[in-house]
Amino acid sequence: MNEKVRVVNRLQSDLQGVCPDLLGLTHDAGNLWFLRFLSCRDDLRQLSRIRMESVLKISGIGKKYAGLIRAWQRTAKFSDEVDYVGSMIISDARRILELIDQISSLESILEELCGESQMAELLSTIPGYGLVTVSELTGEIGSADRFRSESSLALYLGMSPLDKSSGQSRGTRSPRQVNRRAKAAMMTAVARHIGQVPESASYYQKKREEGKKHNQAVRSLGRHMVRVIWSMLIQNRDYEQRAIK
């Protein structure tokens, strides 16, 4: 996933420099039909001369997108950098398509494994907790029996920073016991959770208004979510949406 994000960002940047109007067809270099169009020739400039019957044979391209491509072809322009950047753009497009296939295969495996895990099934009932983050958390937590309390779990997931205030200086630090992979998965899941649960969004906004930065506000909500997760695991119960106090 990280590699895919990096390559898509690089592809988008290169297209913006070499042929911004081509990128303007979608404004999202990660679109499947756009990636297939970019990679269907070995020279980027050839895209401006592809016949419509060939364009329409590309998977995902119907009359709508073919019309956009045809309109672009009439005024297509490339910067001088296309001589050496063009091949890089095509290579990146093909690499992204490969990564998409690999990610899809891995997600199928994860889905099968999560179906065999009681913890994964419980975590997946929380809005915003998707397949990848649920798999990551399930694998890193292992079992609730490993932890003395929900506070221990919160510490392990990086949702309980330690106070490092002294004198007039105030602040927090991350404890050594934090599992970085689990913390990253938790931060991603909580951030998505905010967008799906109004009560959580209100809690997050309240923390921002109190002066907390984005990550601090997410961790504050994450600390609450650890209490919820602990109860779910101990009581073997699905997620229930309730107002946050």
N, C-alpha and C positions, 0 to 999 in steps of 0.2 A: 504493500500500500504506500509506504513512504517513497519507494522508488518511483511508483506511478505518479505521485504528486510532483516529485522533483522533475520528472521528464515532461509532464504536461506543462508545468510552469515554464520550463526552458523552451519547449516547442512554441508556446504562446508568445513568449518574448521574441523569439527568432522570427516568427511570422509577422509580428508587429513591425519589426525592422525591415524585413525583406518585401512583404506584400500585405500591408494592413487591410486592404480591401478584400483580400482572400479570407483573412481571419474574420472580417466583418460579415461573412456569410452566416456565421454562427455565434461569434463572440465567445465561444467555448471550445477550445482546442481538444477537449476530451470527448466530444460527441462521436459516437461510433460511425455514423455515416460520413462525417467529415474526415475522420481518421482513415477510413477506407478510400475516400476520394483522394486524399493526399498521397496515399501509398500505392495507388494503382499504376503509377508510372515511375520511371527511374530518374526523370528530370522534371523538376518542379514546373518549369516553363511549359512543359507539354500539357499541363492541365488546362491551359488557356485554349488548347486546340482539340480537345477531346470531343468527338461527335456525341450528340445527345443520345443516340441509341446505345452507345457504350456507357454513358453516364447512368442511364436508367437500368443498366444491368448490375450496377453496384448495389449490394444489399443495403437497405435502409433509405435509399434515395428514390422518392416518388416524383410525381409531376411538380409538386411544390418546390422541393429543393433543387430539382433539375432546372426549374425556371430561374431560381436565384443564381445558380451556377452559370446559366446561359447569359444572364444579364451582366454578371461579373466578367465573363469572357470577352464581351464586346469592348470593355475598357481596361482589360487586365494590364497591370504594369508591375515590374519587378525592379528592385534596386540593384545596383552593381554587385552587391554582396551575394546575390543569388548564385554566382558561379561557384562559391565554396560553401555557403550556408545552406543552399538548396538541398544538397545531398544529406546534410545533417538533419534537416527538417523531415525528410522522407524516412531516414533511419529512425528518428525518434517516434514518428507516427507508427511505424511497424513494430517498434519495441513496445509501445503502449498497448497495441492490439495483442501482443504476446502476453503482456502482463495481465490484461483483462481476462484472457483465457485462463491463465494460471490462477488468478484470484478466484475466478468462478469455480474452478476445480477444487481449490482449497476450501471454499465456502461450502461446497457440497459435502466434503469430508467433515468439516466442522459441524454442519447441521446434523449429520448422522451421529457424530459423537455426542453432541449436546442432547440429542434425543434419548441417549442412554444415561444421562446424568441428571439426578434429581435436583441438584443445586442449579444447574444451567436452566432447567425448566422453570424453576422458581424465579431466578433472576430475569429471565426473558419476559416475565409478566410485568416488569417495571417499564413504563413508557420511556422511550429514549434509549433503553439498553438493548442494542442490536446484537446480531450474531457474533461479530468479531469481539466486541468488548465483553460480552457475556462469556465467550470462550476463554478470553484472556483472564478474566476475574476468576472463573471457575478453576482454571488450571493453577493459578497462583495462590488462591486461597486454600484449595485442596479440601479441607474439612473444617467446619466450625469448631470441632473438638481440639484443634491446634491452639485455640485462643482461650485465655481465661475469662475474658469478658468482651463486650462490644467495644470497650475502650482500647483493648489490645488490638482488636481488628482495625479500629480506626487509625491507630498508630502505624500498623503494618501497611495500610492502604494510603498513607500519607495525607489523611484527612484530619490529623490532630497534631499541628505544629507545636513545638515546645517554646515556651516563653524564654526569651533571652534578655529581658529588660534588666537594667541595672542603673541605679541613680536616676538621672534625668533622661536616660536613653531607654526607648521602648521598642520592642520588636519581637520577632519569632524566628526560629530556625527549624530546619527539617531534621528529625531524629534519624540516627543511623539505622534504626530498625525498619525503615521504609523500604518496601519493595517497589522499585522505580517503574517496573513494567505494569504492576497492578495500579500504581498511582496514576500513570498516564491513561490507562484504560478507564479508571474511575473518573478522572477529570473529563474525558471525552463523553462518557455516558451521562454524567451529571449535566454537562453543558447542553446535550441534546434533550435531556429530561426537562430542562427549563423551558424549552420551546414547545413542549407538549402538555405540560401540566400548569394551569393558571396559578394555582396556589404556590407552586415552586417558583414560578416567574415573579410573583409578587414578593416572595421572600428574598429572592436574588436582588430585585430592584430596591428593596428596603435596605439591604446591606450596602448597595452602591451609594444610596443616599446618605448612609452613615459615614461615607468616606472610604470604603474599601475598594480596592482595585478589582478588576474583573476576576483574576485568578483567586484572589482572597474571598470574594463573594461566592465563587463556585465551590471553593473548599468549605466555606461555612455551610452551604447547602449540602455538600458532600458529607459533612460530619453528621448532619441530621439523617441523610440517606443510609449511613452506616448503621444507625440505630434501627432503621426500618429493615435493612437487610439482615441484621442480627436476629431480629424477631421472626422474620420470615424463615430463616434457616433453623432456628431453635424450635419453632412451632410448626414447621413444615406447612406454611401458608403462602398463598399467592399474594401479590401486591394488592393493597387496598388503598385507594386514593382518599386521603383525609387532609383536613386543613392543618397547615403548619403553624404552630404557636410561636 
